[in-house]
């Protein structure tokens, strides 16, 4: 272990000192022969594009809220690349062919750094190491040395980018480099392992990766075991791993997908395929089996025994709850309750509990308040404490957060045997967050406070006191994760009371939560670039037509419809504001993707960085729109269901985004006024000041459903994620 650390230190020192003698000086004058002038021009072009990819076409690259890292990245893109060009061109030991190859490689590296950081595939803080490593690899390649010693200790994004140049394919170690890259990729992105192995099924590490990752993602193992390709044959040929053999056997059965969520219990003999066969075609029986298995797995997890496929079981349960029940009761929202909630009657309290907590962000307010919640409580004899005991407190933080959001928490606590039980639950609710995996529990606690502060102030005060006690406890124990979590929650909660004068920007180092300066939304030309995503279902086509008609009829706007894949709405007066909106082509043929991709390619080709993203579609399209959010986005309007996964996914792509979402379905008569007011504010070159903006918005969209729209400054869960990542320096790569 000590030797590995020593070797790592030598490699790092070697790479980072690659520019030690030149990095602070100006590049000397040198002559470029006409045969390579275009190669140098292409490098210079990529430098400029990379510098401008942060949304500002200037001579610096900005990493938000990190001045030191910004300076290092800028120096790498400018000074170090300039010196590398000079050294390649003036090194007499490099022949002309290799010089052209190295310069072309530098173009490929800079291009990937630009597209990679925007897609969250390359860390901007790694730019300096990428350029330094590339220089070192050139030196080693010229000496005909193996490149492996220089890449082994670096993370995937650095190694992949630095070894992109095709000139390295001539190095004898290139095949080994590809094998190392595969392992690094699968280590960094385990959920993408099987996709990667599809292209490299004969890699030396393939068997070990299949066995290890298969247990983490058994559903993927199941799917890929069915494939009639080299990877499928590779998986099916493994005979020295019982788990892999079991999954392979299930994958060969017609109903294997039905059995799969119960894999762990099948292997242990706790359930049989005959029992599953008897339930698989009945939505109630199958859902009941899923719930019972979920409760069983949750109990086992409390004892430290995590079932293989536990996460996949929960995902399947979530999907069945949504598809078989919640979609039906949501779709019948205009029907009488007796009709609307008829399908829920056979379900017991535990089954209704999971129906609620696992569809958070999808279930309508009325579906929860008028249907699921009262029926669940009646079936548990109005004993909320008994309900939580029967589900082993599984997902209880999500349940409390949801109940607080839908204003049923006060009623829920009245059903407890004693007030002390309710107090104990809320004490536990705000405790032990430092032990939980990920940030979802912390987000549930954060999101619940805004609702409690308005509806149950005494409970909110108790919750804040619990947070402060946990902060002190973690300080005494020196738990840094706990200190970060509880410090952030304490300041977030205190900021809800204006009398506390909490400046979250100053206290937590996050951007202003109550406003977005116009300067953050415009580029160096003073233009505002926004993107809007439509989908080719009936509602999407209608929304698109309304959008085009509305802006075509407004004299302050004109709509360019000349492109077959997207339209562009542009202001005719005031600040130049552009709205790029894809045409809602038939989504059954996946033409949405074609149109959206064409629009994104146009924006990228023209170095147009959107600072605002509007999602215009049903909730099941939301994650597709999120996929187009980039780090330059400062405002993301969803207009459809929220929930942790959606918010977290947005912030993974743009850590400083202000997010507007709805707790249930989005409404056309609410979405359009928001968009009109928002764009008009920008046209008039005004900052987005959320509190007065929201008052104007509410006045313009005073219809049922408006109460479900959450302004950015009240989205405490999103603020918690931002602050935690800022405090800990965690990155999503």
Phi, psi and omega in degrees: 000317179294321180295319179299316179297322180294314179297318178301318179299319179296316181296313180300316180298317181299315183288313185290340178268007183302330182249016190303328184269349188236343194294337183264355183256166177280146180290129179295161175294139176209157184261132177254122179295151184302332182290340180242006181299319180297323179298316178293321178299321179293322175298312181300321179296316181293326175301313182295318179296320180294317178298325182275353184287351176276004178099353180233114183278076179229196184265019179223157178246126186253123170259115189311131174061025180215085185295318181298313179296325179297317180295319180295316180296316179299317180297322179296315183292325186261281188301311185291324176292319177302315179294323180293320175302313181299315185290323176297313185290325187261358180281111184292340181279352179261121181285169187298320180298315181292324177300315178298320179297317180292322178292319176297323177296322179294323175299314180297320181295311181296322179296317180289327175300321181291307181289327183292319181289327178292330179264010181062033179254344178226132177280128176301331178290353178261358182306314183299316181291328179296312181294319180295319179294320179300317178299318180295322180293324176299314180301315181293321181295322178296331178272004181059034177269162172291141178272349186302315182301336184272345185251345191300327189261000181264153178291166188305312188297326178290311183294314181301314183293316183290338181256012178297322184308129183293341180299334181285349178296341179278346181286135182301338182270005187299317179300319179294325178298317179298322178294318179295318179299321179300312180295319178297318180297313182291331176289319181282325181234070184302329181290350179253010186301312184292328175297316180295319182292339177302324179273341182226057184292340182261013179298147181305328184267005187302311182301311183294325178292319179300315182293316184289310184285332179302324178286332176284322183230068184298331180292325175292317178303316179301312183295315183286337177292340181276345188290141176266062176221184184298322180292318177301316178296321179298313181297315183290343181275350181286120183242355184256023178219113186295324180295312179300318180298321180294316180295319178300317180299318178294323183294340181270354179267148183299321182256025184301324181296328178291323181284336195303317181301343183257019187307312183298316179290329175295315180297322182275357178077017181277345178212156182241160177294333177295318178296321179290323178299324182288343185248342194296333184262004180245116187298328180286314181296318182291316178298321179297318177298319178298314180297313180299321179290323177300315180295320178298312180296323179296318177297317179297321181296326177297331179268009178086008181252094181273119182292139174295131181085011180302313181297321180292323177299313181298320178297319179295318178298318178299316181295317180293322178299317181289311187287319188272339186229305187293320178300324181291312183286329173296315182295337180261028187295344178262001181269161175300150183303324181298326178278315186299318187256016181300322183292344181274343189303320181288349185279144176272180186298318181294321180293324176288326178301308180293328176302320182285303189292331183271358175241024178302131183094345178248321182291134179291154176304313182292328178296322180284307188290320185265343185240288189296309185297306181297324179292319178300315182291323180293326183279350175251018178059036178052047176233089182298323180294324177294322180301311182295325177295321183290338177256016178055033179058023178294130179058028185291330178295320177297320180296315180296316178300318180294316180296322177295318181296322182265010174061037176246002185292321180299315178297319181300318181290334178291345181269000180282152181298325179212156177298330181297324179296320179294319179295319178298320181296316181290331175294316178293325181305320183262011183244159175071015181294333180292343181267345184283151177278140178070197186242002188296320179297318178297322178295319178299318178296315181297313183296327183290332188294320182301320179290318181295322182299326181274328188251328181227071186301325179296319179292324178297319179295320177297320181296317178297319178297320178297320178299316181294322178295319179292328177297313180296322179297318180289330175294319180295323182274349180074023180280105186293323178296315179297319179301316181296313183298311186283332174296315181295313181297320180300314182289323176299313183293319179294330181291342179295336178261111182304333181296339180281347178050049179272119176265101186295330177296315180286318186285321187246356178071021179257157180301161180308134183264344183261355179201157174237113180298144178303325182298335178281347183253349182250155177267188185293342177271359183083010180270151173247121180254122178235157178230144183226133185246123177248163182230149192277028171272181185299313180296320181297319179294323179293315179300319180296315180299319178295318179301311182296315181296318182298313183280334176290328182278348182271119182297344179277359182224157168223149184242120176269114182250022186288337181272139183283347184253332182206162176243163179229117173265130183226142178292148177257351178210163182074205180294138175291107178246130181244135173241109176268120185231124179288149175286139180280078180285163186307115184281346177291339176259011180062028180284341173306313182299319180298314182293315181294320179295319178299319179294316180294322178294323177296315180299316181293316181299325182263012177054042177258117184254107180296137175255353181225136176236129175248126172263125179237085181182174180295165184300328183287351173264353190302315183294333176294315177297320179301326180298342179264357176290136181238168181300341180278351180291134178246339177224131178233115180256116182267317179062017177210186192306148178263234182100156186302312186300321180292310181298315181297320180296321178296314183289337173293331182266330177214099189293341182255012184292138168270123189249130174246121181221168178245145178287347176218211184295152175276153181242133180303319183285353174257318183297315184295315175301322178300310183298316181298313181294318181298311182292326178294323176299317179291321180301328179270010176058045179250150172293154173270101179261105197297323185294306176294327177300316183293326177295317178294320179298314180298321180294328182276342184230054184275071177231167177300135182110340180298327182294344181272353179275130186252119177288156184304323184287348176258358181275074186295330178298317178294319179296322178298314180299314180302310184294321181295316181292326176293317183291318186267346182073015180293141178237160184265359177286000000 
